[in-house]
């Protein structure tokens, strides 16, 4: 617990420094702790340290951990940040407060159909910043059409902004500038979709400089992921 608290404090200080360096208020940023492969008790520990947002990338893990954590995490928001299959949309919606990976009409439709009369679900439109169409995310040329579809056809989804992972083959700053361009496109469709989910342990400073509002930080806070085998 002491080591976890020290890593969390150190990382938050680095985030604050990166924000101030580009004239931004650190209070504008949401730090999401990615707990992939870690046991549910880690989320209890994080909540005790004041963490309000955690992220999972696998539906089974998300569902299981949300069921295993204690009442102490009732204030925690659960973010689904992994690729989403339409067949798992119902389970993801049931266990998530926010979904970062809506990348095509069918995913949006499946999430909406899972609870069309329910409380609005915050979603990000995921953008593919690579040249590989097999990677998750909508192509930049598809962003406007997808945003329009979500806004017009999926009333139970609240489009908040865009999300992306910087490709390994490009400088993060350049990639996140392209994401900022996609964000501007989305805002032409949904003017208040001002969030940007970008930046991980190794590139959050570049993401902050490009306008990120939500940072997905894993090992810099949690330490190495446990051996699964």
C-alpha positions as CSV (number, residue, x, y, z in Angstrom):
1,X,0.0,0.0,0.0
2,X,2.9,2.4,0.8
3,X,4.6,1.7,-2.5
4,X,1.3,2.2,-4.4
5,X,0.7,5.5,-2.6
6,X,4.2,6.7,-3.5
7,X,3.8,5.8,-7.1
8,X,0.4,7.5,-7.3
9,X,1.7,10.6,-5.7
10,X,4.8,10.7,-7.9
11,X,2.8,10.2,-11.1
12,X,0.3,12.9,-10.1
13,X,3.1,15.3,-9.6
14,X,4.5,14.5,-13.0
15,X,1.0,15.0,-14.6
16,X,0.7,18.4,-12.8
17,X,4.1,19.5,-14.0
18,X,3.3,18.5,-17.6
19,X,0.0,20.4,-17.5
20,X,1.6,23.6,-16.1
21,X,4.4,23.4,-18.6
22,X,1.9,24.0,-21.4
23,X,-0.3,26.5,-19.5
24,X,-3.0,24.0,-18.5
25,X,-4.7,23.6,-15.1
26,X,-4.0,20.1,-13.7
27,X,-7.5,20.1,-12.3
28,X,-8.9,19.8,-15.8
29,X,-7.4,16.3,-16.2
30,X,-9.0,13.0,-15.2
31,X,-6.4,10.3,-14.3
32,X,-7.7,6.8,-15.0
33,X,-5.8,4.0,-13.3
34,X,-5.6,1.0,-15.6
35,X,-5.9,-2.1,-13.5
36,X,-5.6,-4.8,-16.2
37,X,-4.7,-8.3,-14.8
38,X,-4.4,-7.0,-11.3
39,X,-6.7,-8.4,-8.6
40,X,-9.9,-6.6,-7.5
41,X,-8.4,-5.8,-4.1
42,X,-6.0,-3.4,-5.9
43,X,-9.1,-1.3,-6.8
44,X,-10.1,-1.3,-3.1
45,X,-6.6,0.0,-2.3
46,X,-6.8,2.7,-5.0
47,X,-10.2,3.8,-3.8
48,X,-8.8,4.2,-0.2
49,X,-6.1,6.5,-1.7
50,X,-8.7,8.7,-3.3
51,X,-8.7,7.3,-6.8
52,X,-12.1,7.9,-8.6
53,X,-11.5,6.4,-12.0
54,X,-10.3,2.9,-13.0
55,X,-10.0,1.3,-16.4
56,X,-10.3,-2.2,-17.7
57,X,-9.7,-3.5,-21.3
58,X,-11.4,-6.9,-21.1
59,X,-15.1,-7.4,-20.5
60,X,-14.8,-10.5,-18.4
61,X,-12.3,-8.8,-16.1
62,X,-14.4,-5.7,-15.9
63,X,-17.5,-7.6,-14.9
64,X,-15.8,-9.9,-12.4
65,X,-13.9,-7.0,-10.7
66,X,-17.0,-4.9,-10.4
67,X,-18.7,-7.7,-8.7
68,X,-15.7,-8.5,-6.4
69,X,-14.9,-5.0,-5.1
70,X,-16.3,-3.8,-1.8
71,X,-18.7,-1.0,-1.0
72,X,-15.6,1.3,-0.5
73,X,-15.4,1.7,-4.3
74,X,-19.0,3.0,-4.7
75,X,-17.6,6.4,-5.8
76,X,-15.3,4.9,-8.4
77,X,-16.1,5.3,-12.1
78,X,-15.4,2.3,-14.3
79,X,-14.0,2.9,-17.8
80,X,-14.0,0.2,-20.5
81,X,-11.0,1.0,-22.6
82,X,-10.5,-2.1,-24.7
83,X,-11.8,-3.2,-28.1
84,X,-15.5,-4.0,-27.9
85,X,-17.2,-6.9,-29.7
86,X,-20.9,-6.3,-30.3
87,X,-21.8,-9.6,-28.6
88,X,-20.3,-8.3,-25.4
89,X,-21.9,-4.9,-25.6
90,X,-24.7,-5.7,-23.1
91,X,-22.2,-7.0,-20.5
92,X,-19.9,-4.0,-21.0
93,X,-22.8,-1.5,-20.7
94,X,-24.0,-3.2,-17.5
95,X,-20.5,-2.9,-15.9
96,X,-19.3,0.4,-17.3
97,X,-19.8,4.1,-16.5
98,X,-17.9,5.1,-19.6
99,X,-16.8,3.3,-22.8
100,X,-13.8,4.6,-24.7
101,X,-13.8,2.3,-27.7
102,X,-16.9,3.0,-29.9
103,X,-15.4,2.7,-33.4
104,X,-18.2,1.7,-35.7
105,X,-21.9,2.0,-36.1
106,X,-22.6,-1.6,-35.0
107,X,-20.8,-1.1,-31.7
108,X,-22.8,2.1,-31.0
109,X,-26.0,0.4,-31.9
110,X,-25.3,-2.6,-29.7
111,X,-24.5,-0.4,-26.7
112,X,-27.6,1.6,-27.3
113,X,-29.8,-1.5,-27.7
114,X,-28.4,-3.0,-24.5
115,X,-30.4,-0.4,-22.5
116,X,-32.2,2.1,-24.7
117,X,-34.2,3.7,-21.9
118,X,-31.5,3.6,-19.3
119,X,-29.3,6.4,-17.9
120,X,-27.1,7.9,-20.6
121,X,-23.8,6.1,-21.1
122,X,-20.7,8.3,-21.7
123,X,-18.8,7.2,-24.7
124,X,-15.7,8.2,-26.7
125,X,-15.3,7.7,-30.4
126,X,-12.1,5.8,-30.9
127,X,-9.9,6.9,-33.8
128,X,-7.3,4.8,-35.5
129,X,-4.1,6.8,-35.9
130,X,-2.3,4.0,-37.9
131,X,-2.3,2.9,-41.5
132,X,-3.5,-0.5,-40.4
133,X,-7.3,-0.9,-40.9
134,X,-7.2,-4.0,-38.7
135,X,-6.3,-1.9,-35.6
136,X,-9.1,-0.6,-33.4
137,X,-10.6,2.7,-34.2
138,X,-12.5,4.5,-36.9
139,X,-10.4,6.0,-39.7
140,X,-10.1,9.8,-39.5
141,X,-12.2,10.0,-42.7
142,X,-15.0,8.1,-40.9
143,X,-15.1,10.2,-37.8
144,X,-17.8,12.7,-38.8
145,X,-20.2,10.0,-40.1
146,X,-19.8,7.9,-36.9
147,X,-20.3,10.9,-34.7
148,X,-23.4,11.8,-36.7
149,X,-24.8,8.3,-36.3
150,X,-24.3,8.2,-32.6
151,X,-25.9,11.6,-32.1
152,X,-28.9,10.8,-34.3
153,X,-29.5,7.2,-33.7
154,X,-28.3,6.3,-30.2
155,X,-30.1,8.5,-27.8
156,X,-29.0,6.5,-24.7
157,X,-25.3,7.2,-25.5
158,X,-23.7,10.6,-24.6
159,X,-20.8,11.2,-27.0
160,X,-18.1,12.9,-25.0
161,X,-15.2,13.1,-27.3
162,X,-12.5,11.0,-28.9
163,X,-10.0,8.4,-27.9
164,X,-6.8,7.0,-29.4
165,X,-3.6,5.1,-28.7
166,X,-0.4,6.6,-30.2
167,X,1.1,4.2,-32.8
168,X,4.6,2.9,-32.0
169,X,5.8,4.0,-35.5
170,X,5.0,7.7,-35.0
171,X,6.1,10.4,-32.6
172,X,3.3,10.7,-29.9
173,X,3.1,14.5,-30.3
174,X,2.4,14.2,-34.0
175,X,-0.2,11.4,-33.4
176,X,-2.0,13.4,-30.7
177,X,-2.1,16.5,-32.9
178,X,-4.0,14.4,-35.5
179,X,-6.3,13.2,-32.8
180,X,-7.0,16.8,-31.9
181,X,-8.0,17.4,-35.5
182,X,-10.5,14.5,-35.2
183,X,-11.8,16.0,-32.0
184,X,-12.5,19.2,-33.8
185,X,-14.5,17.3,-36.4
186,X,-16.5,15.6,-33.7
187,X,-17.3,18.9,-32.1
188,X,-18.8,20.2,-35.3
189,X,-21.4,17.4,-34.9
190,X,-21.7,17.5,-31.1
191,X,-20.4,20.9,-29.8
192,X,-20.0,19.8,-26.2
193,X,-18.0,16.6,-27.0
194,X,-14.9,18.2,-25.5
195,X,-13.1,15.2,-23.9
196,X,-10.0,13.6,-25.3
197,X,-8.8,10.2,-24.0
198,X,-5.2,10.0,-24.8
199,X,-1.8,9.4,-23.1
200,X,-0.5,6.4,-21.2
201,X,2.5,5.9,-18.8
202,X,5.1,6.7,-21.5
203,X,3.4,9.6,-23.5
204,X,1.0,11.4,-21.2
205,X,3.0,14.7,-21.4
206,X,2.6,14.8,-25.2
207,X,-1.1,14.0,-24.8
208,X,-1.6,16.8,-22.3
209,X,0.1,19.2,-24.7
210,X,-2.3,18.2,-27.4
211,X,-5.4,18.8,-25.3
212,X,-6.0,15.4,-23.6
213,X,-8.5,15.5,-20.8
214,X,-8.4,11.8,-19.8
215,X,-5.2,10.0,-19.2
216,X,-5.0,6.2,-19.1
217,X,-2.2,5.3,-16.8
218,X,-1.3,1.7,-15.8
219,X,2.2,0.5,-14.8
220,X,3.5,3.8,-13.6
221,X,1.0,3.6,-10.8
222,X,0.2,-0.1,-10.4
223,X,3.7,-1.4,-11.0
224,X,4.3,-4.4,-13.3
225,X,1.3,-6.5,-14.2
226,X,1.1,-9.9,-12.4
227,X,2.2,-13.0,-14.2
228,X,-0.9,-14.6,-15.7
229,X,0.7,-17.9,-16.3
